[in-house]
Amino acid sequence: MSTPIIVFSAEMTRANIIRQALRQYGFDVVVCKAYFEVEEAVRKHASLVLVFDTRWGLGTKEIRFLERLSSISTEMTLIVLAKPWAIRLIEAGEMGKGVCLPEPLDPELVATKVKEAVCQKEKRRESSDTDTLQERLKNFLRLD
Amino acid sequence: MSEPATVLAIVGPKGGVGKTIICANLAIAISKMHKRVIAVDLDLGAANLHAIFGVRDSGPTLDDFIFNKVKHLSDVVMSSGMERLGIIPGGDIPGIANLTYQKKMKLIRQLCSLETDVIIVDLGAGSSNNVIDFLSIARKGLLVSTAEVPSLLNTYSFIKTAVFRRLSFHFRGKGYAELLDLLERAKDPSSNPHLKTMESFLGEVSKVSPSEAESARQILSNFRPIIIVNRVEKASEKSAGEAIQNLMQKYLNLDCSSIMTVREDPGLRRAIARMKPIMVENPASPFSIDVIEIAHRVLH
């Protein structure tokens, strides 16, 4: 089973729309309604991507929460759905790897961005596997 | 006069990597592309290619040709039971792997003269001189490995041995004793660290003869094997071929023609037990699909 994508939204309808779109791309999805659920899910699943819907509120608390999540999982990509005025606030923060998508909600666009993020991470992981194997072979062959 | 056949050589530097199975099924895949194919078992003294095809009564074998019981190699070609595909079964006489030079040259001459479109040669495991010499007659060499470290180590060592042998033939033919000596020293990089890479070796060659260094580079550029990583189960194993390619480029100045993978296939064991090639038993299996892709790659 692949690592699931975490989706947070305070509004279930939007969460379900996003989940549906992601499932069509073959992703497993974990939906969270509360911040503590998000943090638990991030720690449990070591997910590659978190989709964070800020439609129903964005303030300092949300931004600090996102920054804390970034420090828990440095490799995770954040995809934040926000109103245009909020995007500037988010981008000024220290969220690490992130993409901001403006309202209105475009589930296809969200799914596309998730897929891009996952593909990039998988390519980096494969490259790292090749490098490790190569180093081992070099050692055995005494090519150092 | 018809065009000479395309010779493909299947090499597995380590035993048990699946080269004979790939050879047999690749022969079938190419025959289904409307090419006449002859699959030749050159695993001298340990022949088993005919078993993969499910052929029990082999009749005359390669041994009979080598020991002059039949005059022409074409007399040993037998039907595989499939259209456009013949087999030259190998023998099982111990010690036959140590062919004399004359016998080897006679075999090579007649092999290359077979009336067919494609000749696929299943060579023995290891990097003996015979294996490397038969590889050198092929238009394309396919090196079969698995993703495991021991197999990859053998693959790299095989490639290095093959390249050194080609260079050795070349320098010997040109009468360059000094370059032969340099090549000999390059085989022991721990004692000769300035010859650790092919690039550094060629640098030393060019001090003796710039034209020979250029000839050596040409020889290297013509050696472009296809690496096949067999029995791939996990995505991470697909990178095994790339790891070898990177080492080849950095230390031997070599490029692969391509790197291909063949997936682990549970259906293969059943097919082998039934002595039926999986390309016949299940042409839509993962193994068959991957071999068909290899067939397309080698012919184009």
Boltz contact constraints between the chains, C-beta under 6 A:
constraints:
  - contact:
      token1: [A, 126]
      token2: [B, 239]
      max_distance: 6.0
  - contact:
      token1: [A, 129]
      token2: [B, 236]
      max_distance: 6.0
  - contact:
      token1: [A, 129]
      token2: [B, 239]
      max_distance: 6.0
  - contact:
      token1: [A, 130]
      token2: [B, 239]
      max_distance: 6.0
  - contact:
      token1: [A, 130]
      token2: [B, 242]
      max_distance: 6.0
  - contact:
      token1: [A, 130]
      token2: [B, 243]
      max_distance: 6.0
  - contact:
      token1: [A, 133]
      token2: [B, 243]
      max_distance: 6.0
  - contact:
      token1: [A, 134]
      token2: [B, 243]
      max_distance: 6.0
  - contact:
      token1: [A, 134]
      token2: [B, 246]
      max_distance: 6.0
  - contact:
      token1: [A, 137]
      token2: [B, 152]
      max_distance: 6.0
  - contact:
      token1: [A, 137]
      token2: [B, 243]
      max_distance: 6.0
  - contact:
      token1: [A, 140]
      token2: [B, 153]
      max_distance: 6.0
  - contact:
      token1: [A, 143]
      token2: [B, 251]
      max_distance: 6.0
